[in-house]
Amino acid sequence: MAKFEGYKDIYVFVEQKNGTVAEVGYELISEARKLVASIPEMGYQVVGALLGSNITDKAQDVIAHGADKVIVVDDELLKDYSTQFYTDALTQIIKEFKPDSFLTGATVLGRDLAPRVAARINAGLTADATKIEIDTEKAKDGEALLLVTRPTFGGNLFGTIVCPDTRPQMATIRPKVFDMAPVDASRTGEVVSFAPKWETTEPEVTIDKVVEKIVEGVDITKANILVGAGRGAEGCLDLVEACAKELDGVVCATRAVVEDGYMDKALQVGQTGKTVRPSLYIACGISGAVQHVAGMEKSDMIIAINRDPQAEIFTIANMGFVGDVNEVLPLLVEEIKKA
Ligand code: FAD
């Protein structure tokens, strides 16, 4: 008898708000597709878990993004996110369908939900991961052991964590670390409606009022071109902003610049900021600390300007200029505009 009889497939929690699916759900489905492809002998499927109210019609989108099957819980109680009802519903899905692995985005919601579900079912959870793989050797013996990597010790080390003794193997994964595969509207899959048995429909917490956050400026995670300001550019932030504007780009910053009070925390890139993947990231006066690099290393093209030729940022840059930001940046922008 297999070690974990009945457990199979990779499940992804498809986070949505008012019917709009968070991109991280689709990023995880795309990655889960690669994982199941790496262990064909297991015959695993990618399954989405879609919870909410009036969301059944979104199931086909989830399939178009790569799911083979979608478990839908469409219930008025799940209209707004509630730790209580979402935990109850997801726990019952897991008990009923027995996923071998269960992935959730490390969003505010996911960081609340996944640990509670894991505690409820006594499963292991690796939080805030940046990489997932499957032990293909073990798969030959019928076990799909998930290898989940996350930064630790302030981002100075990476640890790979396994949950060999419990199922499902749960993980929360940061948004933007995986690519979203192209949508294929012709994909077909199974949609399964699941009705949880609520112990109570009395909410422990009620929502009196929802106050939408006023977001000023642009979202750096959506920008195509980012000009990153580090401490070495603090003396010329006007220039950095002007250059970003000329390139139709957006300014972002290191934590040092944010902590020095020059930029808003919403613009911080890195381990404790946002993860970005623009097509071009120009790093201005940024040393290249691991905690910053963790948030931007997946950019398609990285150009670094630093007056220290030994700066770490040059080790990950596609192109580097040793010099003063004040002098190099305007010249670089001119060249980029010509190209
Ligand atoms: P510095 O390291 O001071 O580098 C400034 C660089 O500018 C130097 O390389 C210098 O040579 C160069 N320079 C100076 N003047 C010029 C000039 N005129 N022209 C060109 N180059 C010049 N950091 C983040 O960014 N994001 C995070 O999310 C984050 N999270 C963290 C979490 C933890 C737990 C910890 C411990 C740290 C975290 N940090 C984070 C901080 C990180 O370790 C670094 O301290 C920070 O990234 C350094 O920012 P910096 O490169 O702007 O500054």
Boltz pocket constraint, residues with backbone or C-beta under 6 A from the ligand:
constraints:
  - pocket:
      binder: B
      contacts: [[A, 154], [A, 155], [A, 229], [A, 230], [A, 231], [A, 232], [A, 233], [A, 253], [A, 254], [A, 255], [A, 256], [A, 257], [A, 268], [A, 269], [A, 270], [A, 271], [A, 272], [A, 273], [A, 274], [A, 284], [A, 285], [A, 286], [A, 287], [A, 288], [A, 289], [A, 290], [A, 291], [A, 292], [A, 295], [A, 305], [A, 306], [A, 307], [A, 308], [A, 311], [A, 323], [A, 324], [A, 325], [A, 326]]
      max_distance: 6.0
